[in-house]
Amino acid sequence: MPDQVYKVVELVGSSEESISKAIDRAIAKAALTVRHLGWFEVVQVRGHIEDGKVAHDDRAYAAAIALASEYAGKADAVARGEELQAEGKAATQR
């Protein structure tokens, strides 16, 4: 890993199907607003139990993950602000 600084965000994704799907959902959601995602680490896995078995409902699987994005500092924040401002102007012109 090169000499870089990363910002770490922790999210919890859930799925009725699998832990893998719970992880995928958390990453997909983060990717909508977090730039330069680089890696993730599963920090906790949970499941819902009913009658001695894994319950297959909306609480069946949850995975807490730590996502790391490359931290570029103020210059990146300014660039993102300008990008959002341009998107806002384009939207109002439609």
Biopython code that builds the backbone (N, CA, C, O; Angstrom):
import numpy as np
from Bio.PDB.StructureBuilder import StructureBuilder

atoms = [
    (1, "MET", "N", (0.855, -1.174, 0.000)),
    (1, "MET", "CA", (0.000, 0.000, 0.000)),
    (1, "MET", "C", (0.898, 1.233, 0.000)),
    (1, "MET", "O", (1.749, 1.369, 0.879)),
    (2, "PRO", "N", (0.728, 2.130, -0.964)),
    (2, "PRO", "CA", (1.542, 3.340, -1.007)),
    (2, "PRO", "C", (1.248, 4.249, 0.186)),
    (2, "PRO", "O", (0.285, 4.039, 0.923)),
    (3, "ASP", "N", (2.085, 5.248, 0.358)),
    (3, "ASP", "CA", (1.899, 6.198, 1.452)),
    (3, "ASP", "C", (0.681, 7.064, 1.168)),
    (3, "ASP", "O", (0.789, 8.093, 0.500)),
    (4, "GLN", "N", (-0.460, 6.656, 1.665)),
    (4, "GLN", "CA", (-1.697, 7.395, 1.462)),
    (4, "GLN", "C", (-2.461, 7.465, 2.768)),
    (4, "GLN", "O", (-2.188, 6.721, 3.710)),
    (5, "VAL", "N", (-3.414, 8.364, 2.806)),
    (5, "VAL", "CA", (-4.297, 8.489, 3.959)),
    (5, "VAL", "C", (-5.689, 8.098, 3.496)),
    (5, "VAL", "O", (-6.130, 8.496, 2.418)),
    (6, "TYR", "N", (-6.380, 7.315, 4.320)),
    (6, "TYR", "CA", (-7.720, 6.863, 3.969)),
    (6, "TYR", "C", (-8.723, 7.336, 5.011)),
    (6, "TYR", "O", (-8.413, 7.418, 6.200)),
    (7, "LYS", "N", (-9.916, 7.640, 4.554)),
    (7, "LYS", "CA", (-11.031, 7.929, 5.449)),
    (7, "LYS", "C", (-11.834, 6.641, 5.559)),
    (7, "LYS", "O", (-12.119, 6.000, 4.547)),
    (8, "VAL", "N", (-12.202, 6.255, 6.777)),
    (8, "VAL", "CA", (-12.941, 5.013, 6.982)),
    (8, "VAL", "C", (-14.352, 5.335, 7.457)),
    (8, "VAL", "O", (-14.543, 6.111, 8.394)),
    (9, "VAL", "N", (-15.334, 4.732, 6.801)),
    (9, "VAL", "CA", (-16.744, 4.903, 7.127)),
    (9, "VAL", "C", (-17.306, 3.528, 7.436)),
    (9, "VAL", "O", (-16.998, 2.566, 6.732)),
    (10, "GLU", "N", (-18.120, 3.415, 8.470)),
    (10, "GLU", "CA", (-18.709, 2.118, 8.800)),
    (10, "GLU", "C", (-20.193, 2.124, 8.455)),
    (10, "GLU", "O", (-20.925, 3.038, 8.834)),
    (11, "LEU", "N", (-20.624, 1.107, 7.741)),
    (11, "LEU", "CA", (-22.022, 0.950, 7.328)),
    (11, "LEU", "C", (-22.494, -0.456, 7.653)),
    (11, "LEU", "O", (-21.685, -1.369, 7.823)),
    (12, "VAL", "N", (-23.796, -0.625, 7.737)),
    (12, "VAL", "CA", (-24.378, -1.954, 7.916)),
    (12, "VAL", "C", (-25.333, -2.200, 6.758)),
    (12, "VAL", "O", (-26.281, -1.442, 6.550)),
    (13, "GLY", "N", (-25.076, -3.259, 6.011)),
    (13, "GLY", "CA", (-25.967, -3.670, 4.940)),
    (13, "GLY", "C", (-26.748, -4.883, 5.401)),
    (13, "GLY", "O", (-26.266, -5.656, 6.230)),
    (14, "SER", "N", (-27.955, -5.058, 4.872)),
    (14, "SER", "CA", (-28.744, -6.231, 5.242)),
    (14, "SER", "C", (-29.302, -6.895, 3.986)),
    (14, "SER", "O", (-29.428, -6.270, 2.934)),
    (15, "SER", "N", (-29.626, -8.160, 4.126)),
    (15, "SER", "CA", (-30.172, -8.926, 3.006)),
    (15, "SER", "C", (-30.969, -10.099, 3.541)),
    (15, "SER", "O", (-30.642, -10.658, 4.589)),
    (16, "GLU", "N", (-31.996, -10.464, 2.831)),
    (16, "GLU", "CA", (-32.761, -11.658, 3.161)),
    (16, "GLU", "C", (-32.055, -12.907, 2.645)),
    (16, "GLU", "O", (-32.356, -14.016, 3.086)),
    (17, "GLU", "N", (-31.111, -12.731, 1.707)),
    (17, "GLU", "CA", (-30.512, -13.866, 1.014)),
    (17, "GLU", "C", (-29.187, -14.348, 1.594)),
    (17, "GLU", "O", (-29.025, -15.540, 1.858)),
    (18, "SER", "N", (-28.227, -13.423, 1.798)),
    (18, "SER", "CA", (-26.894, -13.869, 2.214)),
    (18, "SER", "C", (-26.074, -12.715, 2.783)),
    (18, "SER", "O", (-26.412, -11.542, 2.624)),
    (19, "ILE", "N", (-25.005, -13.082, 3.439)),
    (19, "ILE", "CA", (-24.077, -12.081, 3.961)),
    (19, "ILE", "C", (-23.402, -11.358, 2.802)),
    (19, "ILE", "O", (-23.191, -10.147, 2.858)),
    (20, "SER", "N", (-23.067, -12.095, 1.763)),
    (20, "SER", "CA", (-22.442, -11.487, 0.585)),
    (20, "SER", "C", (-23.326, -10.392, -0.006)),
    (20, "SER", "O", (-22.837, -9.323, -0.373)),
    (21, "LYS", "N", (-24.628, -10.661, -0.098)),
    (21, "LYS", "CA", (-25.567, -9.660, -0.625)),
    (21, "LYS", "C", (-25.660, -8.457, 0.313)),
    (21, "LYS", "O", (-25.811, -7.326, -0.151)),
    (22, "ALA", "N", (-25.571, -8.685, 1.624)),
    (22, "ALA", "CA", (-25.600, -7.585, 2.590)),
    (22, "ALA", "C", (-24.390, -6.680, 2.389)),
    (22, "ALA", "O", (-24.510, -5.456, 2.433)),
    (23, "ILE", "N", (-23.232, -7.280, 2.169)),
    (23, "ILE", "CA", (-22.014, -6.509, 1.902)),
    (23, "ILE", "C", (-22.166, -5.725, 0.599)),
    (23, "ILE", "O", (-21.855, -4.536, 0.544)),
    (24, "ASP", "N", (-22.642, -6.393, -0.441)),
    (24, "ASP", "CA", (-22.846, -5.736, -1.739)),
    (24, "ASP", "C", (-23.766, -4.523, -1.613)),
    (24, "ASP", "O", (-23.503, -3.477, -2.205)),
    (25, "ARG", "N", (-24.846, -4.666, -0.838)),
    (25, "ARG", "CA", (-25.801, -3.550, -0.683)),
    (25, "ARG", "C", (-25.152, -2.361, 0.015)),
    (25, "ARG", "O", (-25.372, -1.215, -0.378)),
    (26, "ALA", "N", (-24.350, -2.627, 1.053)),
    (26, "ALA", "CA", (-23.690, -1.537, 1.774)),
    (26, "ALA", "C", (-22.705, -0.809, 0.861)),
    (26, "ALA", "O", (-22.647, 0.421, 0.865)),
    (27, "ILE", "N", (-21.938, -1.556, 0.088)),
    (27, "ILE", "CA", (-20.966, -0.940, -0.817)),
    (27, "ILE", "C", (-21.672, -0.155, -1.914)),
    (27, "ILE", "O", (-21.257, 0.956, -2.243)),
    (28, "ALA", "N", (-22.731, -0.716, -2.482)),
    (28, "ALA", "CA", (-23.474, -0.020, -3.541)),
    (28, "ALA", "C", (-24.048, 1.296, -3.036)),
    (28, "ALA", "O", (-24.007, 2.304, -3.742)),
    (29, "LYS", "N", (-24.576, 1.294, -1.839)),
    (29, "LYS", "CA", (-25.148, 2.514, -1.270)),
    (29, "LYS", "C", (-24.052, 3.551, -1.021)),
    (29, "LYS", "O", (-24.230, 4.730, -1.328)),
    (30, "ALA", "N", (-22.928, 3.117, -0.468)),
    (30, "ALA", "CA", (-21.821, 4.036, -0.203)),
    (30, "ALA", "C", (-21.279, 4.631, -1.494)),
    (30, "ALA", "O", (-20.909, 5.805, -1.534)),
    (31, "ALA", "N", (-21.232, 3.827, -2.544)),
    (31, "ALA", "CA", (-20.676, 4.281, -3.820)),
    (31, "ALA", "C", (-21.476, 5.435, -4.433)),
    (31, "ALA", "O", (-20.969, 6.147, -5.299)),
    (32, "LEU", "N", (-22.706, 5.622, -3.994)),
    (32, "LEU", "CA", (-23.511, 6.737, -4.500)),
    (32, "LEU", "C", (-22.985, 8.087, -4.030)),
    (32, "LEU", "O", (-23.157, 9.092, -4.719)),
    (33, "THR", "N", (-22.346, 8.118, -2.860)),
    (33, "THR", "CA", (-21.899, 9.403, -2.306)),
    (33, "THR", "C", (-20.435, 9.461, -1.900)),
    (33, "THR", "O", (-19.895, 10.551, -1.714)),
    (34, "VAL", "N", (-19.781, 8.317, -1.758)),
    (34, "VAL", "CA", (-18.386, 8.308, -1.325)),
    (34, "VAL", "C", (-17.500, 8.055, -2.541)),
    (34, "VAL", "O", (-17.697, 7.088, -3.277)),
    (35, "ARG", "N", (-16.524, 8.937, -2.741)),
    (35, "ARG", "CA", (-15.640, 8.811, -3.908)),
    (35, "ARG", "C", (-14.380, 8.031, -3.554)),
    (35, "ARG", "O", (-13.986, 7.961, -2.389)),
    (36, "HIS", "N", (-13.769, 7.460, -4.550)),
    (36, "HIS", "CA", (-12.477, 6.789, -4.435)),
    (36, "HIS", "C", (-12.485, 5.624, -3.444)),
    (36, "HIS", "O", (-11.530, 5.448, -2.688)),
    (37, "LEU", "N", (-13.554, 4.834, -3.445)),
    (37, "LEU", "CA", (-13.586, 3.662, -2.562)),
    (37, "LEU", "C", (-12.441, 2.725, -2.939)),
    (37, "LEU", "O", (-12.213, 2.447, -4.116)),
    (38, "GLY", "N", (-11.729, 2.246, -1.926)),
    (38, "GLY", "CA", (-10.570, 1.422, -2.221)),
    (38, "GLY", "C", (-10.645, 0.007, -1.676)),
    (38, "GLY", "O", (-10.203, -0.925, -2.348)),
    (39, "TRP", "N", (-11.182, -0.184, -0.498)),
    (39, "TRP", "CA", (-11.249, -1.515, 0.096)),
    (39, "TRP", "C", (-12.299, -1.537, 1.197)),
    (39, "TRP", "O", (-12.786, -0.495, 1.634)),
    (40, "PHE", "N", (-12.638, -2.742, 1.634)),
    (40, "PHE", "CA", (-13.573, -2.879, 2.749)),
    (40, "PHE", "C", (-13.096, -3.989, 3.664)),
    (40, "PHE", "O", (-12.311, -4.853, 3.272)),
    (41, "GLU", "N", (-13.583, -3.945, 4.882)),
    (41, "GLU", "CA", (-13.284, -4.962, 5.883)),
    (41, "GLU", "C", (-14.585, -5.291, 6.608)),
    (41, "GLU", "O", (-15.289, -4.384, 7.053)),
    (42, "VAL", "N", (-14.909, -6.562, 6.729)),
    (42, "VAL", "CA", (-16.096, -6.960, 7.484)),
    (42, "VAL", "C", (-15.725, -6.904, 8.964)),
    (42, "VAL", "O", (-14.819, -7.606, 9.414)),
    (43, "VAL", "N", (-16.433, -6.063, 9.711)),
    (43, "VAL", "CA", (-16.112, -5.916, 11.128)),
    (43, "VAL", "C", (-17.112, -6.621, 12.029)),
    (43, "VAL", "O", (-16.850, -6.823, 13.215)),
    (44, "GLN", "N", (-18.264, -6.999, 11.467)),
    (44, "GLN", "CA", (-19.260, -7.708, 12.259)),
    (44, "GLN", "C", (-20.267, -8.385, 11.329)),
    (44, "GLN", "O", (-20.647, -7.826, 10.300)),
    (45, "VAL", "N", (-20.687, -9.575, 11.694)),
    (45, "VAL", "CA", (-21.716, -10.294, 10.943)),
    (45, "VAL", "C", (-22.795, -10.694, 11.930)),
    (45, "VAL", "O", (-22.504, -11.188, 13.020)),
    (46, "ARG", "N", (-24.042, -10.477, 11.543)),
    (46, "ARG", "CA", (-25.168, -10.833, 12.411)),
    (46, "ARG", "C", (-26.223, -11.576, 11.626)),
    (46, "ARG", "O", (-26.326, -11.442, 10.406)),
    (47, "GLY", "N", (-26.993, -12.351, 12.335)),
    (47, "GLY", "CA", (-28.128, -13.021, 11.729)),
    (47, "GLY", "C", (-29.271, -13.081, 12.721)),
    (47, "GLY", "O", (-29.055, -12.998, 13.930)),
    (48, "HIS", "N", (-30.466, -13.220, 12.224)),
    (48, "HIS", "CA", (-31.660, -13.300, 13.057)),
    (48, "HIS", "C", (-32.040, -14.766, 13.201)),
    (48, "HIS", "O", (-32.119, -15.498, 12.214)),
    (49, "ILE", "N", (-32.277, -15.188, 14.444)),
    (49, "ILE", "CA", (-32.610, -16.594, 14.726)),
    (49, "ILE", "C", (-34.058, -16.685, 15.198)),
    (49, "ILE", "O", (-34.522, -15.885, 16.010)),
    (50, "GLU", "N", (-34.749, -17.676, 14.669)),
    (50, "GLU", "CA", (-36.111, -17.969, 15.099)),
    (50, "GLU", "C", (-36.268, -19.478, 15.209)),
    (50, "GLU", "O", (-35.941, -20.211, 14.275)),
    (51, "ASP", "N", (-36.763, -19.938, 16.338)),
    (51, "ASP", "CA", (-36.974, -21.371, 16.568)),
    (51, "ASP", "C", (-35.702, -22.197, 16.332)),
    (51, "ASP", "O", (-35.762, -23.292, 15.772)),
    (52, "GLY", "N", (-34.565, -21.668, 16.758)),
    (52, "GLY", "CA", (-33.318, -22.394, 16.652)),
    (52, "GLY", "C", (-32.702, -22.459, 15.269)),
    (52, "GLY", "O", (-31.749, -23.207, 15.050)),
    (53, "LYS", "N", (-33.239, -21.677, 14.321)),
    (53, "LYS", "CA", (-32.722, -21.665, 12.954)),
    (53, "LYS", "C", (-32.589, -20.221, 12.472)),
    (53, "LYS", "O", (-33.181, -19.301, 13.037)),
    (54, "VAL", "N", (-31.802, -20.050, 11.419)),
    (54, "VAL", "CA", (-31.712, -18.726, 10.804)),
    (54, "VAL", "C", (-33.071, -18.391, 10.215)),
    (54, "VAL", "O", (-33.615, -19.135, 9.399)),
    (55, "ALA", "N", (-33.609, -17.256, 10.644)),
    (55, "ALA", "CA", (-34.909, -16.821, 10.134)),
    (55, "ALA", "C", (-34.705, -16.179, 8.767)),
    (55, "ALA", "O", (-33.786, -15.382, 8.579)),
    (56, "HIS", "N", (-35.549, -16.523, 7.833)),
    (56, "HIS", "CA", (-35.433, -15.961, 6.489)),
    (56, "HIS", "C", (-36.465, -14.856, 6.317)),
    (56, "HIS", "O", (-37.481, -15.003, 5.639)),
    (57, "ASP", "N", (-36.148, -13.746, 6.967)),
    (57, "ASP", "CA", (-36.968, -12.552, 6.811)),
    (57, "ASP", "C", (-36.032, -11.383, 6.547)),
    (57, "ASP", "O", (-34.841, -11.587, 6.309)),
    (58, "ASP", "N", (-36.545, -10.178, 6.586)),
    (58, "ASP", "CA", (-35.718, -9.018, 6.243)),
    (58, "ASP", "C", (-34.584, -8.778, 7.231)),
    (58, "ASP", "O", (-33.709, -7.953, 6.969)),
    (59, "ARG", "N", (-34.579, -9.477, 8.355)),
    (59, "ARG", "CA", (-33.511, -9.322, 9.334)),
    (59, "ARG", "C", (-32.549, -10.501, 9.317)),
    (59, "ARG", "O", (-31.720, -10.621, 10.219)),
    (60, "ALA", "N", (-32.635, -11.358, 8.337)),
    (60, "ALA", "CA", (-31.871, -12.598, 8.356)),
    (60, "ALA", "C", (-30.367, -12.391, 8.423)),
    (60, "ALA", "O", (-29.702, -13.047, 9.225)),
    (61, "TYR", "N", (-29.808, -11.504, 7.613)),
    (61, "TYR", "CA", (-28.363, -11.311, 7.583)),
    (61, "TYR", "C", (-28.027, -9.825, 7.605)),
    (61, "TYR", "O", (-28.682, -9.018, 6.944)),
    (62, "ALA", "N", (-27.013, -9.480, 8.361)),
    (62, "ALA", "CA", (-26.502, -8.107, 8.367)),
    (62, "ALA", "C", (-24.991, -8.178, 8.473)),
    (62, "ALA", "O", (-24.444, -9.003, 9.205)),
    (63, "ALA", "N", (-24.328, -7.308, 7.740)),
    (63, "ALA", "CA", (-22.867, -7.248, 7.789)),
    (63, "ALA", "C", (-22.456, -5.807, 8.004)),
    (63, "ALA", "O", (-22.804, -4.933, 7.211)),
    (64, "ALA", "N", (-21.718, -5.555, 9.072)),
    (64, "ALA", "CA", (-21.149, -4.230, 9.308)),
    (64, "ALA", "C", (-19.796, -4.216, 8.617)),
    (64, "ALA", "O", (-18.955, -5.082, 8.858)),
    (65, "ILE", "N", (-19.594, -3.229, 7.758)),
    (65, "ILE", "CA", (-18.333, -3.155, 7.030)),
    (65, "ILE", "C", (-17.697, -1.783, 7.211)),
    (65, "ILE", "O", (-18.387, -0.771, 7.330)),
    (66, "ALA", "N", (-16.395, -1.772, 7.229)),
    (66, "ALA", "CA", (-15.634, -0.525, 7.241)),
    (66, "ALA", "C", (-15.152, -0.317, 5.812)),
    (66, "ALA", "O", (-14.444, -1.161, 5.262)),
    (67, "LEU", "N", (-15.532, 0.799, 5.214)),
    (67, "LEU", "CA", (-15.134, 1.128, 3.848)),
    (67, "LEU", "C", (-14.059, 2.199, 3.902)),
    (67, "LEU", "O", (-14.167, 3.152, 4.673)),
    (68, "ALA", "N", (-13.045, 2.051, 3.106)),
    (68, "ALA", "CA", (-11.979, 3.055, 3.072)),
    (68, "ALA", "C", (-11.969, 3.740, 1.719)),
    (68, "ALA", "O", (-12.044, 3.093, 0.675)),
    (69, "SER", "N", (-11.875, 5.053, 1.756)),
    (69, "SER", "CA", (-11.738, 5.820, 0.530)),
    (69, "SER", "C", (-10.497, 6.681, 0.661)),
    (69, "SER", "O", (-10.164, 7.174, 1.739)),
    (70, "GLU", "N", (-9.823, 6.846, -0.462)),
    (70, "GLU", "CA", (-8.610, 7.649, -0.461)),
    (70, "GLU", "C", (-8.972, 9.073, -0.076)),
    (70, "GLU", "O", (-9.905, 9.652, -0.632)),
    (71, "TYR", "N", (-8.252, 9.630, 0.857)),
    (71, "TYR", "CA", (-8.529, 10.983, 1.336)),
    (71, "TYR", "C", (-7.602, 11.949, 0.628)),
    (71, "TYR", "O", (-6.385, 11.907, 0.810)),
    (72, "ALA", "N", (-8.184, 12.816, -0.178)),
    (72, "ALA", "CA", (-7.384, 13.765, -0.936)),
    (72, "ALA", "C", (-7.392, 15.148, -0.299)),
    (72, "ALA", "O", (-6.652, 16.032, -0.731)),
    (73, "GLY", "N", (-8.205, 15.339, 0.705)),
    (73, "GLY", "CA", (-8.209, 16.610, 1.418)),
    (73, "GLY", "C", (-9.047, 17.685, 0.767)),
    (73, "GLY", "O", (-9.985, 17.395, 0.025)),
    (74, "LYS", "N", (-8.701, 18.931, 1.049)),
    (74, "LYS", "CA", (-9.500, 20.086, 0.653)),
    (74, "LYS", "C", (-9.671, 20.209, -0.861)),
    (74, "LYS", "O", (-10.760, 20.535, -1.334)),
    (75, "ALA", "N", (-8.614, 19.952, -1.620)),
    (75, "ALA", "CA", (-8.708, 20.097, -3.073)),
    (75, "ALA", "C", (-9.800, 19.206, -3.638)),
    (75, "ALA", "O", (-10.547, 19.627, -4.520)),
    (76, "ASP", "N", (-9.902, 17.986, -3.144)),
    (76, "ASP", "CA", (-10.930, 17.063, -3.611)),
    (76, "ASP", "C", (-12.317, 17.558, -3.220)),
    (76, "ASP", "O", (-13.257, 17.462, -4.009)),
    (77, "ALA", "N", (-12.448, 18.088, -2.007)),
    (77, "ALA", "CA", (-13.739, 18.602, -1.552)),
    (77, "ALA", "C", (-14.179, 19.789, -2.392)),
    (77, "ALA", "O", (-15.355, 19.904, -2.736)),
    (78, "VAL", "N", (-13.243, 20.672, -2.726)),
    (78, "VAL", "CA", (-13.562, 21.829, -3.559)),
    (78, "VAL", "C", (-13.998, 21.367, -4.940)),
    (78, "VAL", "O", (-14.987, 21.862, -5.480)),
    (79, "ALA", "N", (-13.262, 20.418, -5.516)),
    (79, "ALA", "CA", (-13.611, 19.900, -6.841)),
    (79, "ALA", "C", (-14.996, 19.266, -6.820)),
    (79, "ALA", "O", (-15.770, 19.455, -7.758)),
    (80, "ARG", "N", (-15.320, 18.522, -5.774)),
    (80, "ARG", "CA", (-16.632, 17.880, -5.673)),
    (80, "ARG", "C", (-17.721, 18.936, -5.532)),
    (80, "ARG", "O", (-18.797, 18.793, -6.112)),
    (81, "GLY", "N", (-17.459, 19.984, -4.777)),
    (81, "GLY", "CA", (-18.430, 21.069, -4.633)),
    (81, "GLY", "C", (-18.712, 21.749, -5.958)),
    (81, "GLY", "O", (-19.862, 22.064, -6.266)),
    (82, "GLU", "N", (-17.670, 21.976, -6.743)),
    (82, "GLU", "CA", (-17.845, 22.585, -8.061)),
    (82, "GLU", "C", (-18.616, 21.660, -8.990)),
    (82, "GLU", "O", (-19.445, 22.114, -9.779)),
    (83, "GLU", "N", (-18.343, 20.370, -8.897)),
    (83, "GLU", "CA", (-19.044, 19.381, -9.710)),
    (83, "GLU", "C", (-20.530, 19.364, -9.372)),
    (83, "GLU", "O", (-21.368, 19.343, -10.273)),
    (84, "LEU", "N", (-20.863, 19.374, -8.090)),
    (84, "LEU", "CA", (-22.265, 19.382, -7.665)),
    (84, "LEU", "C", (-22.956, 20.668, -8.083)),
    (84, "LEU", "O", (-24.120, 20.653, -8.483)),
    (85, "GLN", "N", (-22.242, 21.778, -7.991)),
    (85, "GLN", "CA", (-22.809, 23.063, -8.391)),
    (85, "GLN", "C", (-23.124, 23.049, -9.892)),
    (85, "GLN", "O", (-24.183, 23.525, -10.301)),
    (86, "ALA", "N", (-22.225, 22.512, -10.709)),
    (86, "ALA", "CA", (-22.449, 22.435, -12.151)),
    (86, "ALA", "C", (-23.640, 21.532, -12.463)),
    (86, "ALA", "O", (-24.437, 21.833, -13.351)),
    (87, "GLU", "N", (-23.759, 20.413, -11.723)),
    (87, "GLU", "CA", (-24.899, 19.505, -11.919)),
    (87, "GLU", "C", (-26.205, 20.226, -11.571)),
    (87, "GLU", "O", (-27.211, 20.053, -12.259)),
    (88, "GLY", "N", (-26.191, 21.014, -10.530)),
    (88, "GLY", "CA", (-27.384, 21.773, -10.130)),
    (88, "GLY", "C", (-27.793, 22.776, -11.180)),
    (88, "GLY", "O", (-28.981, 22.921, -11.466)),
    (89, "LYS", "N", (-26.818, 23.482, -11.771)),
    (89, "LYS", "CA", (-27.101, 24.448, -12.830)),
    (89, "LYS", "C", (-27.673, 23.754, -14.048)),
    (89, "LYS", "O", (-28.624, 24.241, -14.660)),
    (90, "ALA", "N", (-27.091, 22.608, -14.402)),
    (90, "ALA", "CA", (-27.578, 21.872, -15.573)),
    (90, "ALA", "C", (-29.002, 21.395, -15.352)),
    (90, "ALA", "O", (-29.811, 21.410, -16.280)),
    (91, "ALA", "N", (-29.316, 20.980, -14.154)),
    (91, "ALA", "CA", (-30.664, 20.491, -13.837)),
    (91, "ALA", "C", (-31.693, 21.603, -13.927)),
    (91, "ALA", "O", (-32.817, 21.368, -14.371)),
    (92, "THR", "N", (-31.328, 22.815, -13.512)),
    (92, "THR", "CA", (-32.283, 23.923, -13.565)),
    (92, "THR", "C", (-32.499, 24.430, -14.976)),
    (92, "THR", "O", (-33.510, 25.078, -15.244)),
    (93, "GLN", "N", (-31.571, 24.151, -15.891)),
    (93, "GLN", "CA", (-31.692, 24.599, -17.284)),
    (93, "GLN", "C", (-32.543, 23.659, -18.118)),
    (93, "GLN", "O", (-32.897, 23.987, -19.250)),
    (94, "ARG", "N", (-32.873, 22.506, -17.579)),
    (94, "ARG", "CA", (-33.661, 21.518, -18.352)),
    (94, "ARG", "C", (-35.107, 21.897, -18.421)),
    (94, "ARG", "O", (-35.904, 21.182, -19.028)),
]
sb = StructureBuilder()
sb.init_structure("model")
sb.init_model(0)
sb.init_chain("A")
sb.init_seg("    ")
for serial, (resi, resn, name, xyz) in enumerate(atoms, 1):
    if name == "N":
        sb.init_residue(resn, " ", resi, " ")
    sb.init_atom(name, np.array(xyz, "f"), 0.0, 1.0, " ", f" {name:<3s}", serial, name[0])
structure = sb.get_structure()
